[in-house]
Amino acid sequence: MSRPNFTVVTEFIFEGFSIFGWHHRLIFFVVLLVLYLLTLTSNAVILTVIYISHQLHTPMYFFLSVLSMSETCYTVAIIPRMLSGLLMPQQTISIQGCATQLFFYLTFGVNNCFLLTAMGYDRYVAICNPLRYSVIMGKRACIQLASRSWTIGLSTAIIQVSSVFSLPFCDANIISHFFCDVRPLMKLACADTTIKEFITLLIGLCVLVLPMVLIFISYVLIVTTILKMASAEGQKKAFATCASHLTVVIVHYGCTSFIYLKPKSQNSLQDRLISVTYTVITPLLNPVVYSLRNKEVKDALRRALGRKPPS
């Protein structure tokens, strides 16, 4: 019997940013390390402030705290290995390790998408139906919305990881990315991936387009309600309560949609650089935007530090 002329892959190698010289990788490492530490610190501060401040025990800040926890886990799943790869390029990862990283990346990433949708719904109820806000957005409703976000994230991860790692991998084992992602892995499969790519596209439409549509509808209704307000001060306050959420939504969905909803790209380096935005910058943007633009959070932080909030 003749042996098949291929080698079964047992581990992958991250290409990462090995195309850059040592000097550029070192600068990149320092910048990303600082951003990573800022992300961990700022999310920890947000969680602590929300926990100790009774004024922030509201649905909006409940979702923000859950989002902060999810964003922290999301970055921990990706960034440490990326930083290590900048110092020591061409790092290897076992197939089991790659599947684990992809599972956590998808779980927390999809969860973030639907948490942002839940936060959009919360803003819609607060502005369009303020008299029934406490009834509609009760404790049970908030827990149910957060739980469903986690459930969708877990389900998506299980489906995608099972789909990708049911493919055979042989000979080629260099992942054109700095972490295990669906498309770079499918490129390495030594089998037809047409059906798998179609499944990935359907999942991308469900977890990206559906939340975007729901958030868009929420904001159309919100803007319509705000414009009907007689008081200019009331309009300004209403817009201010939505500005932080809307900023995070635009950056988050803008970057992820560009990567996952566009046709196949031959420029993998460009995709990697864009991926840095939603794996490093967006998780930092969430706590920074909410703390800098939100008076309630800033006042709670001042109280936690023993300073009197400005009147």
Secondary structure as UniProt FT lines:
FT   STRAND          11..14
FT   TURN            16..19
FT   HELIX           22..52
FT   HELIX           54..56
FT   HELIX           59..87
FT   STRAND          92..94
FT   HELIX           95..128
FT   HELIX           130..132
FT   HELIX           133..136
FT   HELIX           139..164
FT   TURN            165..166
FT   STRAND          169..170
FT   STRAND          174..175
FT   HELIX           182..186
FT   TURN            187..188
FT   HELIX           194..204
FT   HELIX           205..209
FT   HELIX           210..227
FT   HELIX           232..260
FT   HELIX           268..276
FT   HELIX           277..281
FT   HELIX           282..293
FT   HELIX           295..304
FT   TURN            305..306
//
